[in-house]
Amino acid sequence: MRGARPGEERFSPCWFTGSLDIAEIGCASYYRLVVTGPGREQVQTDELGCGDALSPGPAFPEWYEQRLTSRL
């Protein structure tokens, strides 16, 4: 949420509950792995720190394989 006033929460904790950071992309952006709920095993791109959004991505095995093959 842009334009948060001093003392206000910038991000709701519910956006992050049930997920964990698995890689930093840079510029306050991360890949997050959803570990509970209907999106379990999905990797999301978290660009909330840049004023953007959470974007759904592939399942963790696909995401991990993409990372491995892109580095070879």
All heavy atoms as a GROMACS GRO file, in nm:
protein
  560
    1MET      N    1   0.084  -0.117   0.000
    1MET     CA    2   0.000   0.000   0.000
    1MET      C    3   0.088   0.123   0.000
    1MET      O    4   0.162   0.145   0.094
    1MET     CB    5  -0.088   0.000   0.123
    1MET     CG    6  -0.190  -0.110   0.122
    1MET     SD    7  -0.312  -0.104   0.257
    1MET     CE    8  -0.220  -0.054   0.396
    2ARG      N    9   0.082   0.198  -0.100
    2ARG     CA   10   0.159   0.321  -0.105
    2ARG      C   11   0.092   0.428  -0.020
    2ARG      O   12  -0.028   0.426   0.002
    2ARG     CB   13   0.169   0.370  -0.249
    2ARG     CG   14   0.254   0.283  -0.335
    2ARG     CD   15   0.264   0.339  -0.472
    2ARG     NE   16   0.345   0.249  -0.552
    2ARG     CZ   17   0.389   0.278  -0.670
    2ARG    NH1   18   0.360   0.392  -0.726
    2ARG    NH2   19   0.462   0.193  -0.737
    3GLY      N   20   0.172   0.521   0.025
    3GLY     CA   21   0.118   0.634   0.098
    3GLY      C   22   0.077   0.604   0.241
    3GLY      O   23  -0.008   0.673   0.295
    4ALA      N   24   0.135   0.502   0.302
    4ALA     CA   25   0.104   0.473   0.441
    4ALA      C   26   0.153   0.588   0.529
    4ALA      O   27   0.260   0.643   0.507
    4ALA     CB   28   0.168   0.342   0.485
    5ARG      N   29   0.072   0.625   0.626
    5ARG     CA   30   0.109   0.733   0.717
    5ARG      C   31   0.202   0.680   0.825
    5ARG      O   32   0.200   0.560   0.854
    5ARG     CB   33  -0.017   0.790   0.781
    5ARG     CG   34  -0.095   0.875   0.683
    5ARG     CD   35  -0.217   0.932   0.748
    5ARG     NE   36  -0.329   0.863   0.680
    5ARG     CZ   37  -0.442   0.831   0.734
    5ARG    NH1   38  -0.467   0.860   0.859
    5ARG    NH2   39  -0.535   0.770   0.666
    6PRO      N   40   0.284   0.765   0.886
    6PRO     CA   41   0.374   0.720   0.992
    6PRO      C   42   0.295   0.646   1.100
    6PRO      O   43   0.187   0.690   1.140
    6PRO     CB   44   0.434   0.850   1.047
    6PRO     CG   45   0.426   0.945   0.932
    6PRO     CD   46   0.298   0.908   0.858
    7GLY      N   47   0.347   0.534   1.144
    7GLY     CA   48   0.283   0.454   1.247
    7GLY      C   49   0.186   0.350   1.193
    7GLY      O   50   0.145   0.261   1.265
    8GLU      N   51   0.147   0.360   1.066
    8GLU     CA   52   0.058   0.261   1.008
    8GLU      C   53   0.138   0.142   0.959
    8GLU      O   54   0.253   0.155   0.919
    8GLU     CB   55  -0.019   0.318   0.888
    8GLU     CG   56  -0.126   0.414   0.924
    8GLU     CD   57  -0.205   0.458   0.800
    8GLU    OE1   58  -0.153   0.445   0.688
    8GLU    OE2   59  -0.315   0.505   0.819
    9GLU      N   60   0.074   0.025   0.962
    9GLU     CA   61   0.139  -0.092   0.905
    9GLU      C   62   0.142  -0.077   0.755
    9GLU      O   63   0.042  -0.046   0.693
    9GLU     CB   64   0.061  -0.219   0.940
    9GLU     CG   65   0.104  -0.281   1.068
    9GLU     CD   66   0.045  -0.419   1.083
    9GLU    OE1   67   0.062  -0.503   0.993
    9GLU    OE2   68  -0.020  -0.440   1.185
   10ARG      N   69   0.257  -0.100   0.697
   10ARG     CA   70   0.269  -0.088   0.552
   10ARG      C   71   0.210  -0.211   0.483
   10ARG      O   72   0.147  -0.200   0.380
   10ARG     CB   73   0.416  -0.070   0.514
   10ARG     CG   74   0.435  -0.045   0.368
   10ARG     CD   75   0.582  -0.014   0.340
   10ARG     NE   76   0.607  -0.020   0.199
   10ARG     CZ   77   0.603   0.082   0.116
   10ARG    NH1   78   0.573   0.201   0.161
   10ARG    NH2   79   0.628   0.066  -0.012
   11PHE      N   80   0.232  -0.329   0.540
   11PHE     CA   81   0.183  -0.452   0.480
   11PHE      C   82   0.109  -0.534   0.584
   11PHE      O   83   0.154  -0.546   0.697
   11PHE     CB   84   0.299  -0.535   0.425
   11PHE     CG   85   0.385  -0.459   0.329
   11PHE    CD1   86   0.516  -0.429   0.361
   11PHE    CD2   87   0.336  -0.418   0.206
   11PHE    CE1   88   0.597  -0.358   0.273
   11PHE    CE2   89   0.416  -0.348   0.119
   11PHE     CZ   90   0.546  -0.318   0.151
   12SER      N   91   0.001  -0.594   0.544
   12SER     CA   92  -0.075  -0.679   0.635
   12SER      C   93  -0.001  -0.810   0.657
   12SER      O   94   0.043  -0.873   0.560
   12SER     CB   95  -0.212  -0.706   0.575
   12SER     OG   96  -0.280  -0.803   0.650
   13PRO      N   97   0.012  -0.854   0.782
   13PRO     CA   98   0.080  -0.983   0.808
   13PRO      C   99   0.013  -1.100   0.738
   13PRO      O  100   0.078  -1.199   0.710
   13PRO     CB  101   0.073  -0.997   0.960
   13PRO     CG  102   0.044  -0.861   1.012
   13PRO     CD  103  -0.027  -0.788   0.904
   14CYS      N  104  -0.117  -1.090   0.710
   14CYS     CA  105  -0.186  -1.202   0.647
   14CYS      C  106  -0.130  -1.230   0.507
   14CYS      O  107  -0.145  -1.340   0.456
   14CYS     CB  108  -0.337  -1.179   0.642
   14CYS     SG  109  -0.390  -1.052   0.528
   15TRP      N  110  -0.065  -1.134   0.444
   15TRP     CA  111  -0.006  -1.157   0.312
   15TRP      C  112   0.110  -1.255   0.319
   15TRP      O  113   0.145  -1.317   0.221
   15TRP     CB  114   0.042  -1.028   0.250
   15TRP     CG  115  -0.066  -0.929   0.219
   15TRP    CD1  116  -0.201  -0.952   0.221
   15TRP    CD2  117  -0.048  -0.794   0.183
   15TRP    NE1  118  -0.267  -0.837   0.189
   15TRP    CE2  119  -0.177  -0.738   0.164
   15TRP    CE3  120   0.062  -0.714   0.164
   15TRP    CZ2  121  -0.197  -0.606   0.126
   15TRP    CZ3  122   0.042  -0.582   0.127
   15TRP    CH2  123  -0.086  -0.530   0.108
   16PHE      N  124   0.173  -1.265   0.436
   16PHE     CA  125   0.293  -1.346   0.450
   16PHE      C  126   0.273  -1.473   0.533
   16PHE      O  127   0.358  -1.559   0.532
   16PHE     CB  128   0.405  -1.263   0.514
   16PHE     CG  129   0.428  -1.134   0.441
   16PHE    CD1  130   0.393  -1.014   0.499
   16PHE    CD2  131   0.480  -1.133   0.314
   16PHE    CE1  132   0.412  -0.894   0.432
   16PHE    CE2  133   0.498  -1.014   0.245
   16PHE     CZ  134   0.465  -0.895   0.305
   17THR      N  135   0.162  -1.482   0.604
   17THR     CA  136   0.134  -1.599   0.686
   17THR      C  137   0.125  -1.722   0.597
   17THR      O  138   0.057  -1.721   0.495
   17THR     CB  139   0.002  -1.580   0.764
   17THR    OG1  140   0.015  -1.465   0.846
   17THR    CG2  141  -0.029  -1.700   0.850
   18GLY      N  142   0.196  -1.827   0.636
   18GLY     CA  143   0.193  -1.951   0.558
   18GLY      C  144   0.290  -1.953   0.442
   18GLY      O  145   0.281  -2.038   0.354
   19SER      N  146   0.385  -1.859   0.440
   19SER     CA  147   0.486  -1.859   0.334
   19SER      C  148   0.621  -1.820   0.394
   19SER      O  149   0.629  -1.769   0.504
   19SER     CB  150   0.449  -1.761   0.223
   19SER     OG  151   0.455  -1.627   0.268
   20LEU      N  152   0.727  -1.847   0.318
   20LEU     CA  153   0.859  -1.807   0.363
   20LEU      C  154   0.944  -1.763   0.245
   20LEU      O  155   0.924  -1.809   0.132
   20LEU     CB  156   0.928  -1.919   0.442
   20LEU     CG  157   0.942  -2.055   0.374
   20LEU    CD1  158   1.081  -2.071   0.318
   20LEU    CD2  159   0.916  -2.162   0.477
   21ASP      N  160   1.035  -1.670   0.273
   21ASP     CA  161   1.127  -1.622   0.169
   21ASP      C  162   1.224  -1.734   0.134
   21ASP      O  163   1.282  -1.795   0.223
   21ASP     CB  164   1.209  -1.503   0.218
   21ASP     CG  165   1.126  -1.381   0.248
   21ASP    OD1  166   1.011  -1.374   0.202
   21ASP    OD2  167   1.176  -1.291   0.318
   22ILE      N  168   1.243  -1.760   0.004
   22ILE     CA  169   1.340  -1.862  -0.035
   22ILE      C  170   1.453  -1.805  -0.119
   22ILE      O  171   1.556  -1.868  -0.133
   22ILE     CB  172   1.273  -1.980  -0.110
   22ILE    CG1  173   1.195  -1.930  -0.232
   22ILE    CG2  174   1.184  -2.058  -0.015
   22ILE    CD1  175   1.140  -2.043  -0.318
   23ALA      N  176   1.436  -1.685  -0.173
   23ALA     CA  177   1.544  -1.621  -0.249
   23ALA      C  178   1.517  -1.472  -0.260
   23ALA      O  179   1.402  -1.430  -0.275
   23ALA     CB  180   1.555  -1.682  -0.388
   24GLU      N  181   1.623  -1.394  -0.254
   24GLU     CA  182   1.612  -1.250  -0.275
   24GLU      C  183   1.638  -1.221  -0.422
   24GLU      O  184   1.733  -1.273  -0.480
   24GLU     CB  185   1.713  -1.175  -0.188
   24GLU     CG  186   1.701  -1.026  -0.202
   24GLU     CD  187   1.798  -0.951  -0.113
   24GLU    OE1  188   1.875  -1.014  -0.038
   24GLU    OE2  189   1.796  -0.827  -0.120
   25ILE      N  190   1.551  -1.140  -0.480
   25ILE     CA  191   1.566  -1.102  -0.621
   25ILE      C  192   1.647  -0.973  -0.632
   25ILE      O  193   1.721  -0.952  -0.725
   25ILE     CB  194   1.428  -1.082  -0.688
   25ILE    CG1  195   1.344  -1.209  -0.674
   25ILE    CG2  196   1.443  -1.043  -0.833
   25ILE    CD1  197   1.199  -1.190  -0.711
   26GLY      N  198   1.632  -0.888  -0.532
   26GLY     CA  199   1.697  -0.757  -0.531
   26GLY      C  200   1.592  -0.649  -0.524
   26GLY      O  201   1.473  -0.672  -0.549
   27CYS      N  202   1.634  -0.529  -0.486
   27CYS     CA  203   1.543  -0.413  -0.478
   27CYS      C  204   1.420  -0.442  -0.392
   27CYS      O  205   1.307  -0.412  -0.429
   27CYS     CB  206   1.500  -0.366  -0.616
   27CYS     SG  207   1.636  -0.310  -0.717
   28ALA      N  208   1.441  -0.506  -0.276
   28ALA     CA  209   1.333  -0.538  -0.181
   28ALA      C  210   1.230  -0.635  -0.239
   28ALA      O  211   1.115  -0.634  -0.201
   28ALA     CB  212   1.265  -0.412  -0.132
   29SER      N  213   1.272  -0.721  -0.331
   29SER     CA  214   1.184  -0.822  -0.391
   29SER      C  215   1.236  -0.961  -0.356
   29SER      O  216   1.356  -0.983  -0.346
   29SER     CB  217   1.179  -0.806  -0.542
   29SER     OG  218   1.124  -0.682  -0.577
   30TYR      N  219   1.142  -1.055  -0.342
   30TYR     CA  220   1.176  -1.191  -0.300
   30TYR      C  221   1.092  -1.294  -0.374
   30TYR      O  222   0.985  -1.262  -0.425
   30TYR     CB  223   1.148  -1.209  -0.150
   30TYR     CG  224   1.228  -1.117  -0.064
   30TYR    CD1  225   1.181  -0.990  -0.032
   30TYR    CD2  226   1.351  -1.155  -0.014
   30TYR    CE1  227   1.256  -0.904   0.046
   30TYR    CE2  228   1.426  -1.070   0.065
   30TYR     CZ  229   1.378  -0.944   0.095
   30TYR     OH  230   1.452  -0.859   0.172
   31TYR      N  231   1.139  -1.416  -0.375
   31TYR     CA  232   1.056  -1.530  -0.410
   31TYR      C  233   1.008  -1.588  -0.279
   31TYR      O  234   1.086  -1.604  -0.186
   31TYR     CB  235   1.134  -1.636  -0.488
   31TYR     CG  236   1.167  -1.597  -0.629
   31TYR    CD1  237   1.299  -1.580  -0.669
   31TYR    CD2  238   1.067  -1.575  -0.723
   31TYR    CE1  239   1.330  -1.544  -0.799
   31TYR    CE2  240   1.097  -1.538  -0.853
   31TYR     CZ  241   1.229  -1.522  -0.890
   31TYR     OH  242   1.259  -1.486  -1.019
   32ARG      N  243   0.877  -1.617  -0.269
   32ARG     CA  244   0.818  -1.673  -0.148
   32ARG      C  245   0.757  -1.808  -0.179
   32ARG      O  246   0.688  -1.824  -0.278
   32ARG     CB  247   0.706  -1.583  -0.096
   32ARG     CG  248   0.750  -1.447  -0.050
   32ARG     CD  249   0.634  -1.364  -0.004
   32ARG     NE  250   0.615  -1.330   0.133
   32ARG     CZ  251   0.693  -1.347   0.236
   32ARG    NH1  252   0.802  -1.410   0.223
   32ARG    NH2  253   0.664  -1.305   0.355
   33LEU      N  254   0.782  -1.904  -0.093
   33LEU     CA  255   0.724  -2.036  -0.106
   33LEU      C  256   0.603  -2.045  -0.014
   33LEU      O  257   0.614  -2.024   0.106
   33LEU     CB  258   0.825  -2.145  -0.068
   33LEU     CG  259   0.774  -2.288  -0.067
   33LEU    CD1  260   0.725  -2.330  -0.205
   33LEU    CD2  261   0.882  -2.382  -0.017
   34VAL      N  262   0.487  -2.077  -0.070
   34VAL     CA  263   0.366  -2.095   0.009
   34VAL      C  264   0.371  -2.235   0.069
   34VAL      O  265   0.390  -2.332  -0.004
   34VAL     CB  266   0.239  -2.077  -0.078
   34VAL    CG1  267   0.113  -2.097   0.004
   34VAL    CG2  268   0.238  -1.940  -0.145
   35VAL      N  269   0.358  -2.244   0.200
   35VAL     CA  270   0.373  -2.374   0.268
   35VAL      C  271   0.243  -2.425   0.328
   35VAL      O  272   0.238  -2.539   0.375
   35VAL     CB  273   0.484  -2.368   0.376
   35VAL    CG1  274   0.620  -2.348   0.312
   35VAL    CG2  275   0.457  -2.261   0.479
   36THR      N  276   0.138  -2.345   0.330
   36THR     CA  277   0.008  -2.389   0.381
   36THR      C  278  -0.103  -2.338   0.290
   36THR      O  279  -0.084  -2.244   0.214
   36THR     CB  280  -0.019  -2.336   0.524
   36THR    OG1  281  -0.022  -2.194   0.520
   36THR    CG2  282   0.085  -2.383   0.623
   37GLY      N  283  -0.219  -2.400   0.303
   37GLY     CA  284  -0.337  -2.354   0.231
   37GLY      C  285  -0.344  -2.402   0.087
   37GLY      O  286  -0.263  -2.485   0.043
   38PRO      N  287  -0.441  -2.349   0.011
   38PRO     CA  288  -0.465  -2.396  -0.125
   38PRO      C  289  -0.349  -2.370  -0.222
   38PRO      O  290  -0.334  -2.442  -0.319
   38PRO     CB  291  -0.589  -2.320  -0.170
   38PRO     CG  292  -0.627  -2.228  -0.062
   38PRO     CD  293  -0.535  -2.249   0.054
   39GLY      N  294  -0.267  -2.271  -0.195
   39GLY     CA  295  -0.155  -2.240  -0.284
   39GLY      C  296  -0.027  -2.311  -0.245
   39GLY      O  297   0.081  -2.278  -0.295
   40ARG      N  298  -0.038  -2.410  -0.157
   40ARG     CA  299   0.080  -2.481  -0.106
   40ARG      C  300   0.169  -2.529  -0.220
   40ARG      O  301   0.120  -2.579  -0.320
   40ARG     CB  302   0.035  -2.600  -0.022
   40ARG     CG  303   0.145  -2.670   0.047
   40ARG     CD  304   0.091  -2.779   0.134
   40ARG     NE  305   0.202  -2.841   0.204
   40ARG     CZ  306   0.190  -2.946   0.279
   40ARG    NH1  307   0.074  -3.003   0.294
   40ARG    NH2  308   0.296  -2.996   0.339
   41GLU      N  309   0.300  -2.513  -0.204
   41GLU     CA  310   0.406  -2.549  -0.299
   41GLU      C  311   0.421  -2.449  -0.414
   41GLU      O  312   0.508  -2.465  -0.498
   41GLU     CB  313   0.386  -2.690  -0.357
   41GLU     CG  314   0.407  -2.800  -0.256
   41GLU     CD  315   0.412  -2.936  -0.321
   41GLU    OE1  316   0.438  -2.945  -0.442
   41GLU    OE2  317   0.390  -3.034  -0.249
   42GLN      N  318   0.340  -2.345  -0.417
   42GLN     CA  319   0.353  -2.244  -0.522
   42GLN      C  320   0.458  -2.142  -0.481
   42GLN      O  321   0.469  -2.105  -0.365
   42GLN     CB  322   0.220  -2.173  -0.544
   42GLN     CG  323   0.224  -2.068  -0.653
   42GLN     CD  324   0.092  -1.994  -0.664
   42GLN    OE1  325   0.042  -1.943  -0.566
   42GLN    NE2  326   0.039  -1.991  -0.784
   43VAL      N  327   0.536  -2.097  -0.578
   43VAL     CA  328   0.634  -1.991  -0.554
   43VAL      C  329   0.573  -1.861  -0.605
   43VAL      O  330   0.528  -1.853  -0.720
   43VAL     CB  331   0.767  -2.021  -0.626
   43VAL    CG1  332   0.864  -1.905  -0.607
   43VAL    CG2  333   0.828  -2.150  -0.573
   44GLN      N  334   0.570  -1.760  -0.520
   44GLN     CA  335   0.518  -1.629  -0.557
   44GLN      C  336   0.633  -1.530  -0.568
   44GLN      O  337   0.732  -1.541  -0.496
   44GLN     CB  338   0.420  -1.578  -0.452
   44GLN     CG  339   0.297  -1.662  -0.435
   44GLN     CD  340   0.205  -1.606  -0.328
   44GLN    OE1  341   0.247  -1.533  -0.240
   44GLN    NE2  342   0.079  -1.641  -0.338
   45THR      N  343   0.618  -1.435  -0.656
   45THR     CA  344   0.713  -1.324  -0.665
   45THR      C  345   0.657  -1.212  -0.579
   45THR      O  346   0.546  -1.164  -0.604
   45THR     CB  347   0.731  -1.277  -0.810
   45THR    OG1  348   0.772  -1.388  -0.889
   45THR    CG2  349   0.835  -1.167  -0.819
   46ASP      N  350   0.731  -1.172  -0.477
   46ASP     CA  351   0.689  -1.069  -0.383
   46ASP      C  352   0.764  -0.940  -0.416
   46ASP      O  353   0.882  -0.927  -0.389
   46ASP     CB  354   0.722  -1.115  -0.241
   46ASP     CG  355   0.697  -1.007  -0.136
   46ASP    OD1  356   0.661  -0.894  -0.172
   46ASP    OD2  357   0.716  -1.038  -0.017
   47GLU      N  358   0.692  -0.847  -0.477
   47GLU     CA  359   0.750  -0.717  -0.511
   47GLU      C  360   0.678  -0.605  -0.437
   47GLU      O  361   0.673  -0.491  -0.483
   47GLU     CB  362   0.748  -0.696  -0.662
   47GLU     CG  363   0.832  -0.798  -0.735
   47GLU     CD  364   0.833  -0.782  -0.885
   47GLU    OE1  365   0.724  -0.781  -0.945
   47GLU    OE2  366   0.943  -0.768  -0.940
   48LEU      N  367   0.621  -0.639  -0.321
   48LEU     CA  368   0.549  -0.541  -0.241
   48LEU      C  369   0.640  -0.428  -0.194
   48LEU      O  370   0.597  -0.314  -0.184
   48LEU     CB  371   0.482  -0.609  -0.122
   48LEU     CG  372   0.369  -0.705  -0.157
   48LEU    CD1  373   0.331  -0.788  -0.036
   48LEU    CD2  374   0.250  -0.629  -0.210
   49GLY      N  375   0.764  -0.459  -0.164
   49GLY     CA  376   0.859  -0.358  -0.118
   49GLY      C  377   0.890  -0.253  -0.223
   49GLY      O  378   0.935  -0.144  -0.192
   50CYS      N  379   0.863  -0.285  -0.348
   50CYS     CA  380   0.886  -0.191  -0.459
   50CYS      C  381   0.757  -0.119  -0.499
   50CYS      O  382   0.754  -0.048  -0.599
   50CYS     CB  383   0.939  -0.265  -0.582
   50CYS     SG  384   1.091  -0.352  -0.554
   51GLY      N  385   0.649  -0.145  -0.425
   51GLY     CA  386   0.522  -0.083  -0.459
   51GLY      C  387   0.442  -0.164  -0.559
   51GLY      O  388   0.342  -0.116  -0.611
   52ASP      N  389   0.484  -0.287  -0.587
   52ASP     CA  390   0.411  -0.372  -0.680
   52ASP      C  391   0.325  -0.471  -0.601
   52ASP      O  392   0.266  -0.433  -0.503
   52ASP     CB  393   0.507  -0.443  -0.775
   52ASP     CG  394   0.570  -0.346  -0.875
   52ASP    OD1  395   0.506  -0.246  -0.910
   52ASP    OD2  396   0.684  -0.372  -0.917
   53ALA      N  397   0.320  -0.596  -0.643
   53ALA     CA  398   0.228  -0.692  -0.582
   53ALA      C  399   0.292  -0.828  -0.564
   53ALA      O  400   0.406  -0.851  -0.601
   53ALA     CB  401   0.105  -0.704  -0.671
   54LEU      N  402   0.213  -0.919  -0.508
   54LEU     CA  403   0.248  -1.061  -0.504
   54LEU      C  404   0.197  -1.121  -0.634
   54LEU      O  405   0.082  -1.101  -0.670
   54LEU     CB  406   0.180  -1.132  -0.387
   54LEU     CG  407   0.233  -1.105  -0.249
   54LEU    CD1  408   0.140  -1.166  -0.144
   54LEU    CD2  409   0.372  -1.160  -0.233
   55SER      N  410   0.282  -1.193  -0.705
   55SER     CA  411   0.242  -1.255  -0.831
   55SER      C  412   0.259  -1.406  -0.820
   55SER      O  413   0.364  -1.454  -0.778
   55SER     CB  414   0.330  -1.205  -0.947
   55SER     OG  415   0.324  -1.065  -0.955
   56PRO      N  416   0.155  -1.482  -0.858
   56PRO     CA  417   0.167  -1.627  -0.852
   56PRO      C  418   0.268  -1.679  -0.954
   56PRO      O  419   0.289  -1.618  -1.058
   56PRO     CB  420   0.026  -1.677  -0.884
   56PRO     CG  421  -0.038  -1.564  -0.958
   56PRO     CD  422   0.027  -1.439  -0.910
   57GLY      N  423   0.328  -1.790  -0.922
   57GLY     CA  424   0.426  -1.850  -1.011
   57GLY      C  425   0.408  -2.000  -1.016
   57GLY      O  426   0.305  -2.053  -0.975
   58PRO      N  427   0.510  -2.070  -1.060
   58PRO     CA  428   0.501  -2.216  -1.074
   58PRO      C  429   0.510  -2.288  -0.940
   58PRO      O  430   0.542  -2.228  -0.837
   58PRO     CB  431   0.623  -2.249  -1.160
   58PRO     CG  432   0.723  -2.143  -1.123
   58PRO     CD  433   0.640  -2.019  -1.101
   59ALA      N  434   0.486  -2.417  -0.943
   59ALA     CA  435   0.507  -2.501  -0.825
   59ALA      C  436   0.657  -2.506  -0.796
   59ALA      O  437   0.740  -2.486  -0.885
   59ALA     CB  438   0.453  -2.642  -0.851
   60PHE      N  439   0.692  -2.531  -0.669
   60PHE     CA  440   0.831  -2.527  -0.628
   60PHE      C  441   0.922  -2.616  -0.711
   60PHE      O  442   1.030  -2.570  -0.753
   60PHE     CB  443   0.845  -2.560  -0.479
   60PHE     CG  444   0.987  -2.559  -0.434
   60PHE    CD1  445   1.053  -2.440  -0.413
   60PHE    CD2  446   1.058  -2.677  -0.416
   60PHE    CE1  447   1.186  -2.436  -0.373
   60PHE    CE2  448   1.190  -2.676  -0.376
   60PHE     CZ  449   1.254  -2.555  -0.354
   61PRO      N  450   0.886  -2.743  -0.740
   61PRO     CA  451   0.979  -2.826  -0.819
   61PRO      C  452   1.012  -2.764  -0.956
   61PRO      O  453   1.126  -2.767  -1.000
   61PRO     CB  454   0.906  -2.959  -0.834
   61PRO     CG  455   0.814  -2.965  -0.716
   61PRO     CD  456   0.772  -2.822  -0.694
   62GLU      N  457   0.912  -2.707  -1.022
   62GLU     CA  458   0.936  -2.642  -1.152
   62GLU      C  459   1.023  -2.518  -1.136
   62GLU      O  460   1.115  -2.496  -1.214
   62GLU     CB  461   0.803  -2.602  -1.215
   62GLU     CG  462   0.713  -2.717  -1.251
   62GLU     CD  463   0.572  -2.671  -1.284
   62GLU    OE1  464   0.556  -2.560  -1.339
   62GLU    OE2  465   0.478  -2.745  -1.253
   63TRP      N  466   0.994  -2.437  -1.034
   63TRP     CA  467   1.072  -2.316  -1.008
   63TRP      C  468   1.218  -2.352  -0.982
   63TRP      O  469   1.309  -2.292  -1.037
   63TRP     CB  470   1.013  -2.242  -0.888
   63TRP     CG  471   1.090  -2.121  -0.848
   63TRP    CD1  472   1.076  -1.995  -0.899
   63TRP    CD2  473   1.194  -2.113  -0.749
   63TRP    NE1  474   1.165  -1.910  -0.837
   63TRP    CE2  475   1.237  -1.980  -0.745
   63TRP    CE3  476   1.252  -2.207  -0.665
   63TRP    CZ2  477   1.338  -1.937  -0.659
   63TRP    CZ3  478   1.352  -2.164  -0.579
   63TRP    CH2  479   1.394  -2.030  -0.577
   64TYR      N  480   1.240  -2.455  -0.898
   64TYR     CA  481   1.376  -2.496  -0.862
   64TYR      C  482   1.451  -2.548  -0.984
   64TYR      O  483   1.567  -2.514  -1.006
   64TYR     CB  484   1.369  -2.602  -0.752
   64TYR     CG  485   1.502  -2.634  -0.691
   64TYR    CD1  486   1.570  -2.540  -0.614
   64TYR    CD2  487   1.562  -2.757  -0.711
   64TYR    CE1  488   1.692  -2.570  -0.557
   64TYR    CE2  489   1.685  -2.787  -0.654
   64TYR     CZ  490   1.749  -2.693  -0.578
   64TYR     OH  491   1.870  -2.722  -0.523
   65GLU      N  492   1.385  -2.629  -1.066
   65GLU     CA  493   1.449  -2.681  -1.187
   65GLU      C  494   1.486  -2.568  -1.283
   65GLU      O  495   1.594  -2.568  -1.341
   65GLU     CB  496   1.357  -2.780  -1.258
   65GLU     CG  497   1.424  -2.849  -1.375
   65GLU     CD  498   1.340  -2.958  -1.436
   65GLU    OE1  499   1.256  -3.016  -1.365
   65GLU    OE2  500   1.357  -2.982  -1.557
   66GLN      N  501   1.399  -2.468  -1.296
   66GLN     CA  502   1.430  -2.351  -1.379
   66GLN      C  503   1.555  -2.281  -1.328
   66GLN      O  504   1.639  -2.238  -1.406
   66GLN     CB  505   1.313  -2.253  -1.381
   66GLN     CG  506   1.193  -2.301  -1.457
   66GLN     CD  507   1.074  -2.208  -1.438
   66GLN    OE1  508   1.080  -2.108  -1.365
   66GLN    NE2  509   0.963  -2.243  -1.502
   67ARG      N  510   1.568  -2.266  -1.197
   67ARG     CA  511   1.685  -2.200  -1.139
   67ARG      C  512   1.812  -2.279  -1.166
   67ARG      O  513   1.915  -2.223  -1.197
   67ARG     CB  514   1.670  -2.182  -0.987
   67ARG     CG  515   1.554  -2.097  -0.942
   67ARG     CD  516   1.572  -1.952  -0.963
   67ARG     NE  517   1.496  -1.869  -1.049
   67ARG     CZ  518   1.382  -1.882  -1.112
   67ARG    NH1  519   1.315  -1.990  -1.106
   67ARG    NH2  520   1.331  -1.787  -1.184
   68LEU      N  521   1.803  -2.412  -1.154
   68LEU     CA  522   1.921  -2.497  -1.177
   68LEU      C  523   1.966  -2.492  -1.323
   68LEU      O  524   2.083  -2.479  -1.353
   68LEU     CB  525   1.891  -2.641  -1.138
   68LEU     CG  526   1.878  -2.670  -0.989
   68LEU    CD1  527   1.837  -2.815  -0.968
   68LEU    CD2  528   2.007  -2.640  -0.916
   69THR      N  529   1.872  -2.504  -1.415
   69THR     CA  530   1.908  -2.508  -1.557
   69THR      C  531   1.949  -2.371  -1.609
   69THR      O  532   2.028  -2.363  -1.701
   69THR     CB  533   1.794  -2.566  -1.643
   69THR    OG1  534   1.676  -2.488  -1.622
   69THR    CG2  535   1.766  -2.710  -1.606
   70SER      N  536   1.898  -2.263  -1.550
   70SER     CA  537   1.935  -2.130  -1.598
   70SER      C  538   2.078  -2.092  -1.556
   70SER      O  539   2.137  -2.002  -1.611
   70SER     CB  540   1.838  -2.024  -1.549
   70SER     OG  541   1.849  -2.007  -1.410
   71ARG      N  542   2.134  -2.164  -1.461
   71ARG     CA  543   2.269  -2.134  -1.412
   71ARG      C  544   2.376  -2.217  -1.479
   71ARG      O  545   2.493  -2.199  -1.456
   71ARG     CB  546   2.275  -2.155  -1.261
   71ARG     CG  547   2.169  -2.077  -1.190
   71ARG     CD  548   2.222  -2.011  -1.069
   71ARG     NE  549   2.113  -1.946  -0.997
   71ARG     CZ  550   2.103  -1.816  -0.988
   71ARG    NH1  551   2.191  -1.738  -1.043
   71ARG    NH2  552   2.005  -1.762  -0.921
   72LEU      N  553   2.335  -2.313  -1.562
   72LEU     CA  554   2.433  -2.401  -1.628
   72LEU      C  555   2.488  -2.338  -1.753
   72LEU      O  556   2.436  -2.258  -1.817
   72LEU     CB  557   2.369  -2.536  -1.660
   72LEU     CG  558   2.323  -2.615  -1.537
   72LEU    CD1  559   2.252  -2.743  -1.584
   72LEU    CD2  560   2.440  -2.650  -1.449
   0.00000   0.00000   0.00000
